[in-house]
Amino acid sequence: MTNEKAIKALRQIKTFCSPTQLEELDYAIEVLEKLEKDGIKDPLATDFNNLENKK
């Protein structure tokens, strides 16, 4: 599974999502998009403790 596939699936799910859950779904999409943008292709296998904090 890639971030891009997960993002695509979550966007499709938005069509059927309860309006009360849209904010949470949008947040999950934004997180995956940020990870992808930052070059983290496999977040489940990434050790985030070793990443530099960018300020």
C-alpha positions, 0 to 999 in steps of 0.5 A: 500500500502506498500513501497515494493509493490510501489518499485516493481510497479515502477521497472515494470514501468521502462520498459515502461518509457521514457528514459528522466524520468529514473533518476527521477524514479530511485530517487523515488525508492531509496527514498522508499528503504531508507524509508523501510531500516530505518523502515518507513513502512507508509511514508504518515502517518509518522510525519517526524517532530518528527524523529531524524536527523541522522548525 
